[in-house]
Amino acid sequence: MTLADGIAELGLNLPAGAESKLEAFMALLAKWNKSYNLTAIRDRDQMVTRHLLDSLAVLPHLGAINTLADVGSGAGLPGLTLAIARPELRVTSVEASQKKVAFQHQAKIELKLTNVSIHCGRVERLKGVFDAVISRAFSDLAEFVGLAGHLSGRLLAMKGAYPEAEIAALPVGWRLAGAVKLNVPGLAAERHLLILERT
């Protein structure tokens, strides 16, 4: 699965230069990964599918969101990917690991991502208000609400299989506002985007 084929299959119309920036981001990630072990995925095709396309699959569901915090962003996924694909989106990437933050800073500089700010530290200490907060395989839903609920009344959780038990255990004051089954090109595994809202 090539990146171009995956983008076409997702039905995305990305701005000029975005695809080449995504390729450059992946090349930089592969380069850094040799020394810093940022991700367990090292195969290029798997990186395209499991990192780039998996992140881009949520793009059509962001709607009118203008400010987005990506918590537990790791190597900048999905935050930096979404920032490349939607240059008008202001993304704050939140990650506690210094080596992963160092990589994100390098990617921001090399790819000229002026719509990205990077916060090195724990999400519960972050201040600010965002249209939405997103996480990808960060924690269970109750913990996500507990750690990031002060930043927004709208939380977007990227999950694998539909987590019925986690949904049933949502804290009082929060509800499941929507669940979208994502079809990631080239990926056989289940993917869901869960939209949580404060009641």
C-alpha positions as CSV (number, residue, x, y, z in Angstrom):
1,M,0.0,0.0,0.0
2,T,1.5,3.3,-1.1
3,L,0.7,6.5,0.7
4,A,-0.9,7.9,-2.5
5,D,-3.1,4.9,-2.9
6,G,-4.1,5.0,0.8
7,I,-5.0,8.7,0.6
8,A,-7.1,8.1,-2.5
9,E,-8.8,5.1,-0.8
10,L,-9.7,7.3,2.2
11,G,-11.1,9.9,-0.2
12,L,-9.0,12.7,1.1
13,N,-8.2,15.8,-0.8
14,L,-5.0,17.1,0.8
15,P,-3.4,20.5,0.1
16,A,-0.5,20.9,-2.3
17,G,2.7,19.6,-0.9
18,A,1.1,17.7,2.0
19,E,1.8,14.2,0.6
20,S,5.5,15.0,0.1
21,K,5.6,16.3,3.6
22,L,4.1,13.1,5.0
23,E,6.7,11.1,3.1
24,A,9.4,13.3,4.5
25,F,8.0,12.9,8.0
26,M,8.0,9.1,7.7
27,A,11.6,9.1,6.3
28,L,12.7,11.3,9.3
29,L,10.9,8.9,11.7
30,A,12.6,5.9,10.2
31,K,16.0,7.6,10.4
32,W,15.5,8.6,14.1
33,N,14.1,5.2,14.9
34,K,17.4,3.5,14.2
35,S,19.0,5.3,17.1
36,Y,16.1,6.3,19.5
37,N,13.5,3.5,19.2
38,L,10.6,5.8,18.8
39,T,8.3,3.2,17.4
40,A,8.3,-0.6,17.3
41,I,7.2,-0.5,13.6
42,R,10.2,-0.4,11.3
43,D,8.9,-1.8,8.0
44,R,8.2,1.0,5.6
45,D,4.9,-0.4,4.3
46,Q,3.7,-1.0,7.9
47,M,4.7,2.6,8.8
48,V,2.5,3.9,5.9
49,T,-0.5,1.8,7.0
50,R,-0.2,1.8,10.8
51,H,1.1,5.3,11.4
52,L,0.2,7.7,8.5
53,L,-3.0,6.2,7.1
54,D,-4.2,5.2,10.6
55,S,-3.8,8.8,11.7
56,L,-5.3,10.3,8.5
57,A,-8.4,8.1,8.8
58,V,-9.8,10.5,11.5
59,L,-9.3,13.6,9.3
60,P,-12.9,13.6,7.8
61,H,-14.3,13.4,11.3
62,L,-12.6,16.5,12.7
63,G,-15.3,18.8,11.3
64,A,-15.0,22.4,12.4
65,I,-12.3,21.8,15.0
66,N,-9.7,24.6,14.8
67,T,-7.5,23.9,17.9
68,L,-6.6,20.3,18.8
69,A,-4.4,18.9,21.5
70,D,-2.8,15.4,20.9
71,V,-2.1,13.8,24.2
72,G,0.5,11.1,24.7
73,S,1.5,11.9,21.1
74,G,4.7,9.7,21.0
75,A,6.4,10.4,17.8
76,G,3.7,12.9,16.8
77,L,0.9,10.6,15.8
78,P,-1.7,11.5,15.0
79,G,-1.0,15.2,15.8
80,L,1.8,16.1,13.4
81,T,0.2,14.0,10.6
82,L,-3.1,15.9,11.0
83,A,-1.2,19.2,11.1
84,I,0.5,18.4,7.8
85,A,-2.8,17.4,6.2
86,R,-4.7,20.4,7.5
87,P,-2.4,23.4,7.7
88,E,-5.1,25.7,9.2
89,L,-5.5,23.3,12.2
90,R,-3.6,24.5,15.2
91,V,-2.1,21.4,16.9
92,T,-0.6,21.2,20.4
93,S,1.4,18.0,20.8
94,V,1.7,16.7,24.4
95,E,4.4,14.1,25.2
96,A,6.3,13.4,28.4
97,S,9.3,11.5,26.7
98,Q,12.1,13.9,26.0
99,K,13.5,11.8,23.1
100,K,10.1,11.7,21.4
101,V,9.7,15.5,21.9
102,A,13.2,16.0,20.5
103,F,12.1,14.1,17.4
104,Q,8.9,16.2,17.1
105,H,10.9,19.4,17.4
106,Q,13.2,18.3,14.6
107,A,10.2,17.3,12.4
108,K,8.6,20.7,13.1
109,I,11.7,22.5,12.0
110,E,12.5,20.4,8.9
111,L,8.9,20.3,7.7
112,K,8.2,24.0,8.6
113,L,5.1,23.1,10.7
114,T,4.2,26.6,11.8
115,N,0.8,25.3,13.1
116,V,2.3,23.0,15.7
117,S,3.4,23.7,19.3
118,I,5.0,21.0,21.4
119,H,4.6,20.5,25.1
120,C,7.1,18.3,26.9
121,G,5.4,17.1,30.1
122,R,2.4,15.4,31.5
123,V,-1.1,16.2,30.1
124,E,-2.6,16.9,33.5
125,R,-0.3,19.9,34.0
126,L,-1.1,21.4,30.6
127,K,-3.2,24.6,30.7
128,G,-5.4,25.9,27.9
129,V,-8.7,25.3,26.2
130,F,-9.0,23.4,22.9
131,D,-11.9,22.7,20.6
132,A,-11.0,19.0,21.1
133,V,-8.4,16.6,22.5
134,I,-7.4,13.5,20.6
135,S,-5.5,10.4,21.8
136,R,-4.3,7.3,20.0
137,A,-3.8,4.2,22.1
138,F,-3.1,6.5,25.1
139,S,-5.2,5.0,28.0
140,D,-8.6,3.7,28.8
141,L,-11.5,6.1,28.4
142,A,-12.0,6.8,32.1
143,E,-8.3,7.7,32.5
144,F,-8.4,9.8,29.3
145,V,-11.3,11.8,30.7
146,G,-9.5,12.2,34.1
147,L,-6.2,13.3,32.6
148,A,-7.4,15.5,29.7
149,G,-11.0,16.5,30.5
150,H,-9.9,19.9,31.8
151,L,-8.7,20.9,28.4
152,S,-11.9,20.4,26.4
153,G,-15.5,19.2,26.6
154,R,-14.9,17.1,23.5
155,L,-12.5,14.2,23.6
156,L,-11.6,12.0,20.6
157,A,-10.3,8.5,21.4
158,M,-8.7,6.4,18.7
159,K,-9.2,2.8,19.6
160,G,-8.9,-0.7,18.1
161,A,-11.9,-3.0,18.8
162,Y,-15.0,-1.3,20.2
163,P,-14.4,-1.0,23.9
164,E,-17.8,-1.7,25.4
165,A,-16.5,-2.1,29.0
166,E,-14.6,1.2,28.9
167,I,-17.7,3.0,27.5
168,A,-19.8,1.5,30.3
169,A,-17.2,2.8,32.9
170,L,-17.2,6.4,31.7
171,P,-17.1,8.9,34.6
172,V,-20.3,10.7,35.6
173,G,-20.6,13.9,33.6
174,W,-19.3,12.4,30.3
175,R,-21.1,10.5,27.6
176,L,-20.4,8.7,24.3
177,A,-21.6,11.2,21.7
178,G,-20.6,9.1,18.7
179,A,-18.6,6.1,17.5
180,V,-17.2,5.9,14.0
181,K,-15.8,2.6,12.6
182,L,-12.7,3.6,10.6
183,N,-11.5,1.7,7.6
184,V,-7.8,2.1,7.4
185,P,-6.4,1.1,3.9
186,G,-4.2,-2.0,4.1
187,L,-5.1,-2.7,7.7
188,A,-7.1,-5.8,8.6
189,A,-7.6,-4.9,12.3
190,E,-10.5,-3.0,13.7
191,R,-10.3,0.7,14.3
192,H,-12.8,3.0,15.9
193,L,-13.0,6.7,16.7
194,L,-15.0,7.4,19.9
195,I,-16.3,10.9,20.5
196,L,-16.8,11.8,24.2
197,E,-18.6,14.9,25.3
198,R,-19.2,16.5,28.7
199,T,-22.8,16.4,29.6
